[in-house]
Amino acid sequence: MHLDLNNPRSIVSWWQVYPERHGPQLSALARLQPQFAASIREARRLIDDDPLLAERHAAAQRRQALVRGWVPSAEDRELDQLAEQAADEDTSAAPPEPEEPAAASAWH
């Protein structure tokens, strides 16, 4: 399998092969090679937005938690918190107010 770290869909496909191992590897890659961090974050968003993949991710995390000595990375914990906050906001957010026309721009 070819992994393109610039392509979030390629990352998701690779992650699906072995989520328990590839998830932590992606977290490490995001920290060690920051040029790929944005595409790895986007892949994580794609995983979290798909109900089947999100459940698979949660199951992989549960299995990882059973491994003695395994500790989730700070980035994984932060992404989990952001996903929970976004879910909370989605369920409690009021409909957006209609936007008013923007004032004339100062960039003429």
C-alpha positions in Angstrom: 0.0 0.0 0.0 1.2 3.5 -0.8 0.9 6.1 1.9 0.8 9.8 0.7 1.2 11.9 3.9 0.0 14.9 1.9 -3.3 13.3 1.1 -5.8 12.9 4.0 -7.8 10.2 2.1 -4.6 8.2 1.6 -3.9 8.5 5.3 -7.4 7.3 6.2 -7.0 4.3 3.9 -3.7 3.4 5.5 -5.1 4.0 9.0 -7.9 1.5 8.3 -5.5 -1.3 7.7 -4.4 -1.4 11.4 -5.9 1.4 13.5 -4.3 0.3 16.8 -0.9 0.7 15.4 -1.3 3.3 12.6 -3.2 5.8 14.9 -0.2 6.2 17.3 2.2 6.2 14.3 0.3 9.1 12.8 0.3 11.0 16.0 4.1 10.6 16.2 4.5 11.6 12.5 2.4 14.7 13.1 4.8 15.7 15.9 8.1 14.6 14.2 7.3 15.8 10.7 5.2 19.0 11.1 4.9 19.5 7.3 2.4 16.6 7.4 0.5 17.7 10.5 -2.3 19.5 8.7 -3.1 16.6 6.4 -2.9 14.2 9.4 -5.4 16.4 11.3 -7.7 16.5 8.3 -7.5 12.7 8.1 -8.5 12.5 11.8 -11.4 14.8 11.1 -12.5 12.6 8.2 -12.3 9.6 10.6 -14.3 11.3 13.3 -16.9 12.6 10.9 -17.7 9.1 9.6 -19.8 7.2 12.1 -18.3 3.8 11.2 -14.7 5.0 11.2 -15.3 6.9 14.4 -16.6 3.7 16.1 -13.6 1.9 14.7 -11.3 4.6 16.1 -13.0 4.4 19.5 -12.6 0.6 19.5 -8.9 0.9 18.6 -8.4 3.3 21.5 -10.2 0.9 23.9 -7.9 -1.9 22.8 -4.8 0.4 23.2 -5.9 1.3 26.7 -5.6 -2.4 27.6 -2.0 -2.5 26.6 0.2 -2.1 29.7 2.2 1.1 29.5 0.3 2.7 26.6 -0.4 6.4 27.0 -2.3 8.4 24.4 -0.3 11.3 23.0 -1.1 14.9 24.1 -2.2 15.6 20.5 -4.6 12.7 20.6 -6.1 13.9 23.9 -6.4 17.4 22.5 -8.1 16.2 19.3 -10.5 14.1 21.4 -11.4 17.1 23.5 -11.9 19.3 20.4 -14.2 16.6 18.8 -16.2 16.4 22.1 -16.6 20.2 22.2 -17.6 20.4 18.6 -20.2 17.7 19.2 -21.5 19.6 22.2 -21.7 22.8 20.3 -23.5 21.1 17.4 -26.3 19.8 19.7 -26.7 23.0 21.7 -26.1 25.7 19.0 -28.9 27.9 18.0 -29.5 28.6 14.3 -27.0 31.2 13.1 -28.2 34.8 12.7 -28.4 36.0 9.2 -25.3 37.9 8.2 -25.5 41.5 7.5 -23.8 42.9 4.4 -20.1 43.6 5.1 -19.0 47.2 5.3 -16.8 48.5 2.6 -13.4 47.1 2.7 -10.4 49.3 3.6 -8.4 47.3 1.0 -9.1 49.3 -2.2 
